[in-house]
Amino acid sequence: MAVQVALGLMSGTSMDGVDAAVVQTDGETIAAFGPTYFRSYSDDERALLRRALAEARGLTDRSARPGALAEAERMVTDAHAEAVTALRLAHPPVSVDIVGFHGQTVLHAPERRLTVQIGDGPALARRLGLAVAYDFRAADVAAGGEGAPLVPVYHQALVRRAGLTGTVVVVNIGGVANITRIAADGSLAAGDTGPGNALIDDFVRSRTAAPMDRDGTLARAGRANKATLARLLANPWFDRPLPKSLDRNAFSSAAVAALPTEDGVATLVAFTSRTIAKGIVMAGGADRVVVSGGGASNPALMAALAADLPVPVTSAATLGWPPDFVEAQAFAYLAVRTRRGLPLTYPGTTGAPRPISGGVIAEP
């Protein structure tokens, strides 16, 4: 199939805003990277998303939008439309063949065969006048898979394009952290490893009103509390084999509530790093580790990973991959795979019983 220009959109569990990125791809190989754009959420929009997350806990029907969820879905759709428009205006001419629209995850409970991403795909297609692929997780969850992570097949394409040899693990640290292990023979293993930035961000916001520990300043000024860290690591979820997935709210920062701010942040950074390292060991280890997502910009977290892992740890940026936009690129890539009917997930990445194609395409 000919190469298409796809524009991917991602609003992650860290809820900082909408990432937009263009990729030229046939759904198997990556021909070129295109421009990127970030549309930040306002404080009011983040507050609305937090209300929607709280109300989503009681959902049993993935199509229901009670209370704040309906308002949040309209906001998410509008924000994504604005991101697409802004990117295309900032980088003319960007001619787009298809948009990959992940939406905002508000509930992920694969054990109940339930995953909910808000965002109106057909409305976005009408507004943009472009084909939109959306609802990427539902088919995998319906088949018995975890529905996450969805990016491993794109990580595999990135590693091939970079010509990396040996066994490579790509770590994505968003609100939740996940890994993709690409073995030397090309086989995939993947899964969520535990919290990523979410607990750190939530704790920092509760103590300082800042949205994050910028540059790892607080963590580097503190010291991890060994007893608290041991209690956090004792959760039996971390002993479950991959593949597995996690809801953003499965863990809380309450365990560090009694600690000074700097020590609390340092403890949560150590928690995130140790659980990523454990996940990599459970997946079979690696010859090198590449880190993407917002966590790649946190020097304290990167230093912790380098200390906890016995192999080289580098940022995706060293390979020319934009760390903050790899997930958005992935949904551009998955949009083309959806159009072609190619699998998005595999038994080794989500525990699905077979390779599963997914996504729905809304035409304008």
N, C-alpha and C positions, 0 to 999 in steps of 0.2 A: 504494500500500500504506500502511496505517496506520503511524504512528510507533510504534517499539518502544523499550523501555528495554534497552539493551545495556551489559554490563559488560566492559570490555576489560582484558587482563592482558599485561604485558610484562616479561620478564627479559632485559635487554640484554647486549651483549658486554662492558660494563664490570663486570658481575657484582656490582653493589652490592646488589641485592635485587629485589623484585617490586613493580612499579607497577600500581595498579588504578585504573580511572576509569570513570565512568558517562557515557554519552551517550544522549540521546533522538534517534533518527534513523529515517528510512525507507530508509536506505542510499544516498540521493542528496543530500538536504539535512540540515542539522543543526538540529534544533528547539531543543535546549537542552543545556548542559553540566550534569552532575551532580557528586556528590561524588567525591573522590579519596582514595587511601590508599597508603601505602608500607610494605612489610614488608621490613625489612633482613635480609640474609643474615648469619649469624654467621661468625666467622673459620673455624670448622670447616667450615661449609657452603661457603664460598668455596674453601677448600683442596680439598674434594671436587670442586667444579666444575673447578678447575684440573687435578686428576688426570684427570677425565673428558675435558677438552679434549685433554690429552696422549695419552690412549689412543684418542681418536677419529681421530687422524691416520691410523691404519692401516685405517680402515673401508672396506669395499667394498660392504657391504650396509646400507642405511639403516635396516633394522629390527633389526640386530644390537645387542646390549647387553652386550659382554664386559666383564669386570673391573669397574672403578669406574663404568662407564656405567649399569649396572642400579641400583646404589645411588643414583647421582646422579639418575636419572629418578624414583625413588620420593621422594627429597627435594624435587625440583622440584615434583612434583605436590602433595605435602603442603603446601609453602610457598605455592603458589598457592591451594589450598583455604583455608588460614588467612587469606590476604589478602582473599579474597572474604567469608569469614565476618566478619572484623573490620570491613570496610567497611560491611557491612549492619547490624552491631550498632551501629556508631558513628553511623550516619545512618538510623535507622528513620523511617518505613518505606520501604525501597528494594525495590520489587517488580521483579524482573529477568525479562526475557523470554528472553534468550540471553546466553551468556558467550563472549567471543573469547579464546582461549588460544593464544598464540604458542609457548610453551615456551622452552627454552634452546638456542640454536644452538651445537652443538659442532663441526660441520664444514660448510663451505660450499665446494663445489668444482663449480660449474656446468659447467666444462670437461669434467668426467667425468659430467655429468648426475646429480650427487649433492649433496644437501643434507640435513643431519640436525639435527632439533630434538628434544631429549628432553623428555618430559612425556607422561603417559598421559591422553589426552582422554576416552576412555570411563570410566576410573576417576574422573576429576574430575567427570564428569556424574553418575555414581552417588552420589558422596560429597555433592555439592551439591544433588542433586535438580533440576538445571536442564539445559537443552540447552546443549551446548558445541560451538562451532565451533573446529576446530584444523587443523593440517597445511596451512597456507596457502601454502607455497612450492612444494610438490612438483609440482603440475600445471604451473606455469610452467617449472620446470627440465626436466621431462619433455618439454615441447614445444620445448625448445631455448632458453628464455629464461635470464636470469641469476638469476631467483628473488629478486632484490633490486634496489632497495629496494621495499618493499610499501606504503609510506605515501603515495606521490604522489597517489593519487586522493582521499585524505583531506585532504592539503594543499590540493588544488584546492577542495574543499568549504569548508575554512576560509577561504580567500582570498575566495571568493564571499560567504560569510556576513559577512565583515568589510567588504565593499564596496570592496576595494582595486582600483585601476585601474593601467593600464600593465602592464609585465612585472615579475612578482614572483618572486624565488627564495626558497624556504624551505629553510634549512639545518638538518639534524638532526645534532647532534654527540653521539653516544653513544660506544661503544668504537670504532666506525668512523664516519666522517663521510659523509653523503650529502646530495644536493641534489635539489630539485624546482623546475624552472623552469615557471611558469605564464605563458604568453605572453598578450598583450592579447586575442588571439582565443580563449583558453581551451585551446590546445594544450599538451601536456605533454612535457617532456624531463626525464630524471632519471638518476641513477646514483650509485654510491659515488665519492668523490673521493680517499680515502686514509684514513690513521689519524685517529681522533678523539681520544678521551680515553685509549684503551687504552695506548699507548706511554708517555704521561705518567704515568698511574697506575702502570704496571708499574715504571717507573724510580724514581718516588718511593717506592713500597713497598720496592724493593730497597735504597734508600739510607737511608730514615728509618723504615720499618715503618708509616708512615701510609698510608691507602688512597688518598689523592689530595693534590694541591697545593691545599689549601683556600684560597679567596679569591685564588688565583694568587700567593701570597706568595713562594714560591721563584722562580718565573719572573720576577717583577718585580724581584727582588734580583739576578738574573743577566743575562748578555748572550749572545745567540745567537752561536755559533761559525760564522763565515761559511764556512770550508772544510768543516766537517762538514755544514752545511746544504746546501751545493752538492752534496756526494756523495749525500746523501739524495734530493735533488730530481732527480738524474740518472737515477734508476730509470726504465727505459723504460715501465713500467706507466702512468706519469702522462701519457704521450703517446698512450695508447690512447683512441679516441673513446668518448663515452658512447653508449648505456648500458653500464655495466660494474659488476662487484661484486667484493667483497673478503672474504676470510676474516680473522677477527680476528688470526690469527697469521701473516699474510702478511708483515708487517714486524716488526722487533724493535728494541729500544732499545740494542742492542749498539754501534751507531755512536757513541753518546755516552758509552760506558762510561769513557773516559779523561778526561772532563771533570769539573770540580767540579760538585757537585750543582746549584747554582743555574744555572750556565751550561748544564748538560745539560737541565734542565727548560725554560729559555728557548729552547734550540735546538729542542726537540721541539714547543713551542708555535708557534714560527715555521714549523716543518715542516707542522704541521697547518693553520695559517692559509694558508700559501702554496699548498698543494695544494687547499684549498677554493676559493681565489680563482682558481686555474688552471681548476678544474672549471667554475666559473661562466662564465669566458670561453669555454671549449670548448662550453658549452651554448648560447651566444649572448648572454650578458650579461644585465643586469637594470637596472631603474629603482630598485628597492629590495630589500634583503635582510633577511629575518626569521630569527632564530636560535632554535632550540629544542633540547631535550635538555640533558644535564648540562653541556655546554660553554658554554651560555648563562649559567651561574652563575660562570664563571671570568673575572674582570675582565681578566686578562692576555691571554687568548685573544680576548675581545671587542675589546680595544684593538688587538690585532694585526690582526684582521679589518677594523676600521675604517681602519687604516693601509694595508692591502693592497688594499682595494676602493675604487673611485672613486664609489660611490653610498652613500646612507644605510644604515647597519646598525643594526638595533634588535633587542631581545629580543622573543620571542613574548609575554612578559608585558605589553608595552605595548599589545597588541591584546586583552588579556583571555584569552589562551591560556595555560594553565599549562605553562611550558617543560618541566618534568620529567615531565609526564603526556601530552604530545601523542601519543607512540607508543602508550601504553595506550589512549587515546581512539581512535586509528586502528584498533586491533584490535577495539574495540567496533563501530565503523562497518563494518569488513570482515566481522564476524560476520553482520551484517544483510544485507550484499551477498551473502555466501555463501548464506544462507537463500533469498534471492531469485534466485540464479543469475546475478547481475550480474558483469561483469568486475572482477577485482582488479588486473590488470596489462595493459599495452599495449605495442605495439612501441616506442614512444618512452620507456618507463620501464624495461623490462627486456630489450628486444631480442627479445621473443617474436614469433612469426610473425603473430600476430593477437591481438585482445583475449582474455584467458584468464580464465575464472571458475575458482575454486579453493576449497580448504578442504573439510573433511569435518565433518559434524555428528553428534555422538553424543547420543542421547536418554538421559535418566536411566533 
